[in-house]
């Protein structure tokens, strides 16, 4: 699969017609009477009544998402850093300063002040939620840091091998929205604390697409898409985020918006870390259509197409009008055609 992707319509209305010796576009027509003969085609397929879905396929990138930076604060020396690829969950050690653990907590607010008995605010509630999730109890999860919270903090500090102060100070914990995966070290063991330590991403792989704004109408949050990993491997995803700011193009490059696609079945991604993929968005749906394989179309002498309707040992050719093409199938209309009839697949 090439790194550079090109938008294309998967429902391409071009077929190679057996016996015609040329490729033609699906334009039907005419109302001539069906012609019957007895030469059976080598294979048949059923006429189906279904919804035919046309898609637009665009290039995307499979990765762990955008990166953020974890910074150490205060003085001291960095004595341990995680390796790239390491996953860190709530309560796990993000890094060590002077050989003391700096654990990871989940949330949105950094620890910008000392939290202790008498403190109030949303940062207190964030801390208490983390303590409860780590299995500590005896306090109420609210905005108030009381003596019971201080006791839980001391228990946590004891378990971490830290001084049991009952207080949380800036720089003593790292805060991130959720579990993190280390992307790249930005410091080395032995450096002074007080700057970027490493960059990180989330721990779940996603697909990002810089989508040409002209296709924005195809994308809705929660919409299901098909992700093509290789020619033979596909999996499903859902649009989880649609960028609000367009990125201007330059030269021949179009203006784009960033689309993020969540992949529920992470196992389906195998060992892929960062790789180019194709993403198929629904462009149009045509409900209640009579559909046959594209290979069932037979070029007609006067132009257009027909299909060979097989009934027992008899074959009759019915001229058809073609509609939408998608996934190797085509919608057709023609006199006397119905769901369940068999059509020939000439070779």
N, C-alpha and C positions, 0 to 999 in steps of 0.2 A: 504494500500500500504506500503510495507516494506521500511525502510529508506535506506537499502543497495540494490543497483540495479545491475542487471546482464545483460550484452549484450546478446540479442537473436535475431534470425532471425524470423521475423513474418511470412514469407512465408514458413512455415514448411511443407514439403511434406510428412506428416503422416496423414492418415485418418483411421477412424474406419468404416469398411465396413459392411453394414447391411446384416445379414444372414450368414456372413462368420465366425463370432465368434472369430475374431482375428484382430489385427492392422497390417497393411502392409505398406511398402513404395511404392510411386507411380511409379512403373516401368511397362510400357505397352509393348505390342508386339503382333506379330502374324498377320496373314492376313486371318483368317477363315471367311467363309460366314456368314452373319448375320442370327440369328435364330429368327423366328417370332412366337409369341404366342398371346393369347387373354386375359391374366390376367392383367388388368390395375393396375398400381401402385397407391398408395393412394394420391400422389401429383405429380405435374409436374413443370418444369421450362423451360424457353426459352434458347436455345443456343444463346449467344450474341457474337458479334464481337467487340472487344474493346482492349484497352491497359491495360495490367496487370502489376501492379507496385509492386515490391518486396521492403521491407524496413528492415532496421536495427533499433532496438529499444535500446536506451541507457538511463541510469539514469541521471537525472539532478536535479537542485535545483531552485525553483522559489523564487525570492527575489527582493529587490530593488537595487541590484547590489553591487559593491564594495564600501567600505567606505573611506572617506577622513576626515581630521581633520580641524576644524575651530579654529584658535588660536587668542586670544586677544593680543594686543600689548600695549606698553607704561605703564604708571602708572595708578593709580586710582583703584577703587573697582568695582567688578562685582555686579550690583544691580538687574539684571534680566537675566534669561536664559530661552530659550524655552524648553518645555517638549519633551521627546521622542515621535516621531510620528508626530510632528508639521511640516507642510509644509510652507516654506518661499519662496516667489516669489520676483521678482525684486522690489526694493524699500521698501520691508518689513523689519521689525526690526529683526536683527540676535541676538543681545543681547544688554544690556545697561551697560555702564561704567559711574559711578558717576551719574546715572539716566539719562544719555544722550543716545539717540538712536545711534546704529551702524547699518546702513542699508546695505542690500545686493545689490550688483551690479553684472551684468553678464560680464564675460570676462575670459581671460587667464592670464593677467598680474596683479600681486598684486600691490597695491599702495606702491611703494618702495621709493617715494620722494614726496615732497610737490608740488602740481600742482596749478599754479596760472597764472595770466596775464604774458605773455611772454614765458610760457612753450611750448615746442614743442616735438612731438614724438607720437608713437603708443598708449601710455597710455593716452594721451590727447584725441585721437580719440575714444578710448574705453569709456572714461568718457562721451564724447559728444553723443555717440550712446545711452548710458543709459539715459542721460537727455532727448534726443529726444523721446525715447521709453516711458518715464514717462510723456510725454506731455509738456515738456518745449521747447520753440522755441526762435527765434530771433538770432540764431547763425548758422554758417555753420559747418556741421560735417566734420572735417578735423584734421590735426595734430597740428593746432595752437590754443592755448588758448588765445583768445582775450578778449576785454572788454565785448563783448556780451556774451561770455561764462561765464565770471565772474558774470554778471547780472543774468544769468539763475541759476548758482550755489547758489547765494544769495536767489533767490526765492525758490529754493528747500530747502535750510537750514531753511528759515522762515517757510515753511510748516511742517518741521520736528520738529520745536521748538528749533532749534540750533542757536548758534551765527552766524550772517550773515557776514562771513569773505570773502566770494567769493573765498576761497581756499579749497583744499582737502589735508589733511595731512595723513601720514601713521598711520594706526590704526583707522581712522575715518570711514572707510567702510570695509565691507567684500566682497571679490570677489570670485565668483564660476562660473563654466561654464554655469550654468542654475539654475532653481529652485531646492531647496534642501529639503530633509526630514531628520529631526533630528533623529539620531539613538541612541546615548547615551551621557549623560552629562559627561564631564570630569572635571568639576569644580563645585563649589557650590556658590550660592549667598553669597556674603561677602568675597569671595577670592579676592586676589589682581589680577588685570589684568596683563597679561604678560606670558601666557602659554595656553595650550589646553583648549578650552571652551566646545566643544562638537564634536562628530563625526557625519557625515552626509552621505547620499546617494542621488541618484537622486530620483525623485518623480514618476517615471514610473517603474513598475515591469518588470523584464526580467528573462530569464531562462539561467543559466550557466551550461555548461556541461564540465567535464574533460574527453575528448574523447581519447580513446586509439589511438595512432598514426597509428595503422594498418587500422583504418577506416577513416583516414584523406582524402582519395581520394573521399569519399562520400560527403564531405562538400565543398560548394562554397558560397562565400558571396552573399547574396540575395536569396539563395535557400529557398524554402518553406518547412516547416516541420510541423508535427502534434504533438501537446503537449497533452499528456494524463494526466488529473488532477486526475481523479478517473476512475474506470472501466466504468462508464457511461458518463463521461464528458470529452470532448476533445475540443481543439481550435487550430487555426493555428498560426504559427509564421514564422519569416524569420531570417536567419543567418545574424547578423549585424556586427559581429566582429570575426575574427579568430586569436587566439594567435600566436605570432611569435616565442616564446620560449617554448620548450618542458620541461615538468616537469619530471625528472627522477623518475622511480618507484623503489620500494624496495621490496625484497623478491618476493612474487607472484603478487605484484601490478605492472601494466603496466606503461610504459612511456606515458604521456598524453599531450594534448594541450587544452587550455581553449577556448571554443566556447561560444559566447554570442548570444542569440536569442531574438529579439524584438517581443513583442506581441502587435499587433495593437488593438485588441478588449479587452481592459483592463477590461471592464465590465464582460467579459466571465470568468474572474479569480475570480469573486465573492469577498469574504472577505479574500481569501488566502493571507497571508503575506509572510511567509517563509515556504516552504513545498517541499518534494521530489516529482518529477514528472518523467514521461517517455517521451522521445522524439524520434519520428520515422523519420529517414532520408531515402531518396530514395536510395536503393542499386542498382536496375536495373529496366529498363522499357522494356517490351516486347510488341511491337506494333502489331496491326492487328491480334489478336489471337481469335480463337473460344474458348469461355469460358463457363463453366457450374459450378454450385455449387459442392463443393467437395462431398457432400452427394449423388450426382447423380452417382458416380462411383460404379460399381458392380464388385466384384472379379470374375475372370474367372477360370474355373477348371484347365486349363493348365498354369495358371499364368497370371499376368497382370490384366488389367481392361477392362471393357466395359461400355457402357451406354445403357439405354433402350429408344429407339426412339419411341415416341407415335404418331401414326397417326390414328385419329378417334378411332375406337374400337380395333385397332391392335397395338401390341407392338413387336418390333424386337430389339434384342440385337446386338449392333455394337461394335466390339473390337476396343479399342483406344490406342494411344500412349499419355501419359501424359507429359506435359511440366511444366512450372512454376506454383507454388502455391502461392496465396496471398489473404488475406482478405476473407478466406473461399471459394475461387474459384480456379479453375484449368484450365489451357490451355490444349486443346485436339486436336488431329488429328485422322481422321478415314474415311473409305470409305463412300462416299455419305452424309457426314455431312455438314450442311449449317446453316447459321445464320437464326434464326426464327423458326427452328424446336423445338419441345418440347421433353424433356427427362424426364423420371420418377425419382422421389425421393423416393426410397423404404424406408420402416420403419421396 
